[in-house]
Amino acid sequence: MKPMIPLARPDIGPAEIQAVEQVLRSGRLSIGPKLKAFERAVADRAGRKHGIGVNSGTSGLHLCVRGLGIGPGDEVITTPFSFIATANCILYENAKPVFVDIDPDSYNMDPDRIEQAITPDTKAILPVEVFGNTAHFDRYAEIAQKHGLKLIEDCCEAMGASLDGRAAGSFGDCGVFAFYPNKQITSGEGGIVVTDDDSFARLLRDLRSQGKSDRNACQYEHIGFNYRMTEFSAALGEQQMHRLDQILQDRRQVAEWYNDALADIDEIRLPPRANPQGASWFVYVIRLADNLTAEDRTHVLQHLHDENIGSELYFVPIHVQPYITRAFGYKRGDFPLTEALSARTIALPFFTSMTRQQIDRVADALKQAIATCPARKGRRA
Ligand SMILES: *Cc1c(COP(=O)(O)O)cnc(C)c1O
């Protein structure tokens, strides 16, 4: 068996190990200086006044929805082509996710379809920088402003990305970064909300810690949660922030190697290219050509699996998940561009330390897989 090429792998260096060890030896494992330092580093990178660290990106999104006062009867416009957390955070507050189909060139929510989805119940727009692409975020901000809506930026996949010099995390009333181990940088688990609004930041700090007032330690002002990040997570994340530019550059290199290795395979469409200076690569997701079917994709995934190469479906559309369908009546066919894309995407192994040899092995396996696709055999018969 050839050695495994995993789908993702965190890039942890000696400085990170030392920083975590130091925290463990210090005895201070929660509510300490490392969290503040990590929050500051992420807020600075996004050009924001405040960072509020939490124990996952999902918790961060939930605090934003709760903190903006979104609740039963409210609608939030979002994309069906995302990780499920984007919709779950709306459901936690019994609000309704109103999906808008994607722009097939960037995979982000189509800004030209948003205004027709706005109703008197719409409170916010929650767009996602899908796979780290910042396309259209200036437009979302314009639309939100025009209609008096809040903008929650799910930048969980876009650490370090920018659009015309504007950083990911700077577009909305608030933005949420995430640090699960497959993201550009990791804290094990974790998330950071960024915002410029002083009272919103204070509210979120209270909410992440049981609702305890940060002005009066004996007082619980709100029903809160325990969404705190540990000090060793924060220490890991903060060290990763020191290396962020190198990490982003290495990932751009890996993406370029892929673009080069896959360029001559007709049946594969490369990932949308974000503006080159502002790109932050989260994953490398190819799209099979339209003449290939879901059956062909299953064949390709099986072949990669047999070759000991990690791969994944990114993303299954949110609106066809059983509990979403049951709750809101969405059905297959509602968002055809999302569905057509989703039926043909494959996430390939992608991580900071990936080598050219590993990429060539993935490319070779893909070529073999496509050459033996059921659709091709059908055509020849
Ligand atoms: C990773 C991610 C999140 C947050 O995930 P957690 O595992 O909770 O940190 C949210 N939205 C998107 C689009 C993501 O990719």
The ligand as a Tripos MOL2 file, in Angstrom:
@<TRIPOS>MOLECULE
LIG
   15    15     1     0     0
SMALL
NO_CHARGES

@<TRIPOS>ATOM
      1 C1        -15.1740   25.5840    9.5870 C.3       1 LIG1
      2 C2        -16.3710   26.3610    9.3140 C.ar      1 LIG1
      3 C3        -17.1900   26.8570   10.3450 C.ar      1 LIG1
      4 C4        -16.9300   26.6250   11.8070 C.3       1 LIG1
      5 O1        -16.6080   25.3340   12.1150 O.3       1 LIG1
      6 P1        -16.1740   24.8600   13.5760 P.3       1 LIG1
      7 O2        -15.8450   23.4260   13.3540 O.co2     1 LIG1
      8 O3        -17.3370   25.0600   14.4780 O.co2     1 LIG1
      9 O4        -15.0170   25.6660   14.0310 O.co2     1 LIG1
     10 C5        -18.2760   27.6440    9.9930 C.ar      1 LIG1
     11 N1        -18.5580   27.9180    8.7210 N.ar      1 LIG1
     12 C6        -17.8030   27.4590    7.7010 C.ar      1 LIG1
     13 C7        -18.1650   27.8420    6.3040 C.3       1 LIG1
     14 C8        -16.7000   26.6580    7.9610 C.ar      1 LIG1
     15 O5        -15.9680   26.1740    6.9530 O.3       1 LIG1
@<TRIPOS>BOND
     1     1     2 1
     2     2     3 ar
     3     2    14 ar
     4     3     4 1
     5     3    10 ar
     6     4     5 1
     7     5     6 1
     8     6     7 2
     9     6     8 1
    10     6     9 1
    11    10    11 ar
    12    11    12 ar
    13    12    13 1
    14    12    14 ar
    15    14    15 1
@<TRIPOS>SUBSTRUCTURE
     1 LIG1         1 GROUP 0 **** ****
